[in-house]
Amino acid sequence: MKVQAGQRNSLTDVSGLLVGHHTALDPDATLGSGAATGTTVVYAPGGATAAVDVRGGGPGTRETDVLDLARTMRQANAIVLTGGSAYGLAAADGVMRWLEERSEGIPMDPTNPSRVVPIVPGAVIYDLPLGAWDIRPTAEFGYQAAAAASLDFARGVVGGGVGARAGSIKGGVGTASVVLGDGLAAGATVSALVVANAAGSVFDPRTGLPWGVGTDGPEYFGLRPPTAEQLARANALPAKSMRLNTTIGVVATDAPLDPIGCQRLAMTAHDGLARAIRPAHGPFDGDAFFALSTGTWQPPAASFELPPAFPPDILMVDLLGTAAALCVERAIVDAILSAVSVGEVPAYSALFPR
C-alpha cells in the first residue's frame, strides 16, 4: 500500500474535523504540586459517523454505549480526550454547552432549532499524580477547548496530554495522517490523534529507539541510535509509582463509512497502539479509540463484485484500517518526540537529543 503524509500530517487533514486544546500547566509543576492537566476536543461541525473500541481493563469513558452498533445513534458532534481521570469527564459538559449555544446536536423539536442534544463521547487518562491531585479539568476546560478548535493545533504537552506519562518518560499529544496512493481507497485520507499515557514502555531498552519506528524506520523521524551513556541513563529511570494510565485517541477518515466500518477502523487503531507501546491493553490501562467518518471523499465505482455475503465496502475498509494503524503508530512517536520535560518527568528529547 502506497501512502504519503497529509498536508499537515495531522488529524485535521481529514476534511470536516477541527481540534482544540485547553491547557493548565504551571512552569514549576511537579509530582504532587501545581497545575498539570488539560482537555483536547475533536469537533466535527455538523456531526460525523462514529464508533469506539475500548480494550484496556480500566477505562474512563462517557457516552460510549450510545456508539454501540446495536444502538440507534449513528454520529457524534465532538469527542473529548481529557486528563483528570473520572473527574475529568466533567469537561464534556462544557463541550455540550458550547455546542448547544450554536444549535449543534440532534434536533429534538422541529419548531425550535435551538432545542438540540449534542452527542459528545469522551475518554480520560489517569494523570492525577503529575501536578496537584485536586487540579483537574472542569466543564470550563471543555468549553474553552471547543472554542479553540481549528485546523492547526499544538502537539506535545498540551490539552489532554499535559499530565500524560509514557512509561518512565513524558507523554503527550501526537498526531499523523496519510493519503492513500493506490488501490480501492486511492485519494482517501486517514488520520489519528493520540494522547500517549501508557503503563508500558514506548522505547526499546536495547536501542533507545521508540517502538513505534518499527514500520517506518528511525530515519523517517530523524532519529539515530543513542550513545551507551544515554541509553544507560534512560534505562535507569524509575517506573511509574502508580500503574494507572490509559492511551486514548481518535482515528478518522474522509471516506464514507457506516458505523460498522467505523468500528473496524477503531479496532485496527489498537494494532498501531500495540506496535508503539509494550505491553498494551493491560488491566490498569483504559485504552480506547474513537473512529470518525466525515464522508467528504467519494470512492471510485467498484470494478468487480463481491459475494453477497460480504459488505460491499469491505476491501476499502481493510485498506483504511491498515492506514489507521500506521497513523496511530506514527502519532504515538510524534507525541513522545513533541513532549518536553515536566517536573521530575523527563522527555525523550532530553534523554536522547537529536
C-alpha positions in Angstrom: 0.0 0.0 0.0 1.4 3.4 -1.1 0.8 6.3 1.3 2.2 9.8 1.8 1.8 12.1 4.7 -1.1 14.6 4.6 -0.7 18.3 4.2 -0.5 19.0 7.9 0.4 15.4 8.9 -2.4 15.8 11.5 -5.9 14.7 12.3 -7.4 17.7 10.6 -6.2 16.6 7.2 -9.5 14.7 7.2 -11.8 17.4 5.9 -14.6 18.2 8.3 -12.7 18.0 11.6 -11.2 20.6 13.9 -9.1 20.2 17.1 -8.8 22.5 20.1 -6.9 22.3 23.4 -7.3 23.9 26.9 -4.1 23.6 29.0 -3.4 24.3 32.6 0.3 24.0 33.2 2.3 25.9 35.8 6.0 26.4 35.0 7.0 24.9 38.3 4.6 22.0 38.2 5.9 18.7 39.6 4.7 15.4 41.0 2.1 16.4 43.6 2.0 20.2 43.1 1.0 22.8 40.6 -1.4 22.6 37.6 -0.5 20.0 35.0 -3.6 18.8 33.2 -5.9 19.7 30.3 -8.5 18.8 27.7 -8.5 18.2 24.0 -11.6 18.3 21.8 -12.1 16.9 18.3 -15.0 18.9 16.8 -17.0 17.7 13.8 -19.2 20.5 12.6 -22.5 19.0 11.5 -21.6 15.7 13.0 -19.7 12.6 11.8 -20.4 8.9 11.8 -18.8 7.5 14.9 -17.8 4.3 16.7 -15.5 3.3 19.5 -13.4 0.3 20.6 -12.2 0.0 24.2 -9.5 -2.5 25.0 -8.0 -1.6 28.4 -9.0 -3.1 31.7 -9.6 0.2 33.4 -11.4 2.6 31.1 -12.9 6.0 32.0 -15.4 6.9 29.3 -18.6 8.8 28.6 -21.3 8.1 26.0 -19.5 5.1 24.6 -22.7 2.9 24.9 -24.5 5.2 22.5 -22.0 4.3 19.8 -22.6 0.6 20.2 -23.6 -0.9 16.8 -26.9 -2.1 18.3 -27.9 1.5 19.3 -29.9 4.0 17.3 -27.4 6.8 17.2 -25.0 6.9 14.2 -23.0 10.1 14.8 -21.1 12.3 17.2 -20.7 16.1 17.3 -17.4 16.1 19.2 -15.0 13.8 21.0 -13.4 14.7 24.3 -9.9 13.4 25.3 -9.1 14.7 28.7 -6.9 14.4 31.8 -8.4 14.2 35.3 -9.3 10.5 35.5 -13.0 10.1 36.1 -13.2 13.7 37.4 -12.2 14.9 34.0 -15.3 13.6 32.4 -16.9 16.8 33.5 -15.1 18.5 30.6 -17.7 17.1 28.2 -20.4 19.2 29.9 -18.7 22.3 28.7 -18.4 21.0 25.2 -22.1 20.3 25.2 -22.8 23.8 26.4 -20.6 25.3 23.6 -22.4 23.1 21.0 -25.9 23.9 22.3 -25.1 27.6 22.1 -24.5 27.0 18.3 -27.6 24.7 17.9 -25.2 21.8 17.1 -26.7 18.4 18.1 -29.6 16.1 17.4 -32.7 18.2 16.7 -35.4 17.4 19.1 -38.1 20.0 18.3 -39.0 20.8 14.7 -40.5 24.1 15.8 -37.4 25.3 17.7 -34.0 24.6 16.1 -32.2 25.6 19.4 -33.5 22.5 21.1 -30.8 20.0 20.4 -28.9 17.3 22.3 -25.2 17.3 21.3 -23.6 13.8 21.2 -20.2 14.2 22.9 -18.5 10.9 23.8 -15.2 11.1 25.6 -12.4 9.3 27.4 -10.0 10.2 30.2 -6.4 9.5 31.1 -5.2 9.0 34.7 -2.8 12.0 35.2 -3.6 13.0 38.7 -0.1 12.3 40.2 1.6 14.9 38.0 0.6 18.2 39.4 -1.7 18.8 42.3 -4.3 16.0 42.9 -7.2 18.4 43.1 -6.5 20.4 40.0 -8.3 18.6 37.1 -10.4 19.5 34.1 -13.8 21.0 34.7 -16.7 21.9 32.3 -14.9 25.2 31.6 -11.9 23.2 30.2 -14.2 21.5 27.7 -15.9 24.8 26.7 -12.5 26.6 26.1 -11.1 23.6 24.2 -14.1 23.5 21.9 -13.9 27.3 21.4 -10.3 26.9 20.4 -10.9 24.2 17.8 -9.2 24.9 14.5 -7.3 23.2 11.6 -3.9 23.9 13.2 -3.2 22.8 16.8 -0.2 22.2 19.1 1.3 18.8 19.9 3.2 17.5 22.9 2.5 18.8 26.4 -0.9 20.4 25.6 -4.5 19.7 26.2 -5.3 16.2 27.3 -1.6 15.3 27.1 -0.3 17.8 29.7 -0.2 15.4 32.6 0.5 12.3 30.4 3.4 10.0 31.1 4.5 7.3 28.7 6.1 4.6 30.8 9.1 6.3 32.5 9.1 9.4 30.3 6.9 12.3 29.4 3.9 11.6 27.2 1.6 14.0 25.4 -0.5 14.6 22.3 0.6 13.4 18.9 -0.9 13.2 15.5 -0.4 11.9 12.0 -2.1 11.5 8.7 -1.7 9.7 5.4 -3.3 9.9 1.9 -3.6 6.6 0.2 -1.9 6.4 -3.2 -3.2 3.2 -4.7 -5.9 0.6 -4.5 -9.7 1.0 -4.0 -9.1 3.8 -1.5 -6.6 5.8 -3.6 -7.1 9.5 -2.7 -8.7 8.9 0.7 -7.2 10.4 3.8 -6.8 8.7 7.2 -5.5 10.4 10.3 -5.1 9.9 14.0 -4.7 11.9 17.2 -3.4 10.2 20.3 -2.9 11.1 24.0 0.0 8.8 25.0 -0.2 8.0 28.7 1.0 4.4 28.8 1.9 1.9 31.5 4.1 0.1 29.0 7.3 1.3 27.6 7.4 3.5 24.5 11.1 2.8 23.6 13.2 -0.3 23.2 15.5 -0.6 26.2 18.1 -2.3 23.9 18.4 0.5 21.4 16.7 3.6 22.9 14.6 4.0 19.8 10.8 4.3 20.1 9.0 1.0 19.5 6.8 3.0 17.0 9.6 3.4 14.5 9.3 -0.2 13.6 7.3 0.2 10.4 8.9 3.4 9.0 12.4 3.1 10.4 14.2 5.7 12.7 15.3 7.7 9.7 11.7 8.7 8.9 11.6 10.5 12.2 15.1 11.9 12.1 16.3 9.6 14.8 19.6 7.8 15.3 20.7 5.3 17.9 21.8 6.9 21.2 25.1 6.6 22.9 25.7 3.9 25.6 25.7 6.6 28.3 22.3 8.0 27.1 20.8 4.5 27.0 22.0 3.6 30.5 20.6 6.8 31.9 17.2 6.2 30.3 17.0 2.6 31.4 17.8 3.6 35.0 14.7 5.8 35.2 12.2 4.6 37.8 8.9 3.2 36.6 5.6 5.0 37.4 4.7 4.7 41.1 1.1 4.1 40.1 0.3 1.8 37.2 -3.0 3.6 36.3 -2.6 5.0 32.9 -4.5 4.9 29.6 -3.7 5.8 26.0 -6.7 7.3 24.2 -7.3 8.8 20.8 -9.3 9.3 17.6 -8.8 7.9 14.1 -10.6 9.4 11.2 -11.2 9.2 7.5 -12.9 11.2 4.8 -14.1 8.0 3.2 -17.9 7.4 3.7 -18.2 4.7 6.3 -21.2 3.4 8.2 -20.9 2.6 11.9 -19.7 -0.9 11.2 -16.9 0.4 9.0 -16.0 3.0 11.7 -16.0 0.1 14.2 -13.4 -1.7 12.1 -11.3 1.4 11.9 -11.4 1.8 15.7 -10.4 -1.8 16.1 -7.4 -1.6 13.8 -6.2 1.6 15.6 -5.3 -0.6 18.5 -2.9 -2.5 16.3 -0.9 0.7 15.9 -1.0 1.2 19.7 0.3 -2.3 20.3 3.2 -1.7 18.0 4.3 1.5 19.7 3.6 0.6 23.4 4.7 -2.6 25.0 2.9 -4.0 26.8 -0.5 -2.5 25.8 -4.1 -3.1 26.9 -3.2 -4.0 30.4 -5.5 -4.4 33.4 -4.7 -0.9 34.6 -4.9 0.7 31.1 -8.1 2.2 29.8 -7.0 2.2 26.2 -9.8 3.5 23.9 -10.1 4.7 20.3 -12.9 6.5 18.7 -13.3 6.5 14.9 -15.0 9.2 12.8 -16.0 9.3 9.2 -16.8 12.6 7.6 -17.7 11.2 4.1 -16.2 14.2 2.2 -14.3 11.9 -0.2 -16.1 9.6 -2.6 -14.6 6.3 -3.7 -14.5 5.3 -7.4 -17.1 2.8 -8.6 -16.1 -0.7 -7.8 -14.8 -2.6 -10.8 -15.8 -6.0 -9.5 -18.5 -7.6 -7.3 -18.0 -9.4 -4.0 -20.1 -12.4 -2.9 -23.4 -11.1 -1.4 -22.4 -12.3 2.0 -19.7 -9.6 2.2 -20.3 -5.9 2.8 -19.7 -4.0 -0.5 -17.1 -1.7 1.1 -15.1 -4.4 3.0 -12.0 -4.2 0.8 -11.8 -0.4 1.1 -12.3 -0.7 4.9 -9.5 -3.1 5.1 -7.1 -0.6 3.4 -8.3 2.2 5.6 -7.8 0.1 8.7 -4.2 -0.7 7.7 -3.6 3.1 7.3 -5.3 3.8 10.6 -2.9 1.5 12.4 0.1 3.2 10.8 -1.2 6.7 11.7 -1.6 5.6 15.4 1.9 4.2 15.4 3.3 7.5 14.0 1.1 9.6 16.2 2.5 7.9 19.4 6.0 8.6 18.2 5.0 12.2 17.5 3.7 12.5 21.0 6.9 11.3 22.5 9.1 13.4 20.3 7.0 16.5 20.8 6.9 16.3 24.6 9.0 18.4 26.9 10.1 17.6 30.4 7.7 18.5 33.3 8.9 18.4 36.9 10.8 15.2 37.5 9.4 13.5 34.4 12.0 13.8 31.6 11.1 14.0 27.9 12.5 11.6 25.3 14.2 14.7 23.7 16.0 15.4 26.9 17.3 11.9 27.3 18.2 11.3 23.6 18.9 14.7 22.0 18.7 14.7 18.2 
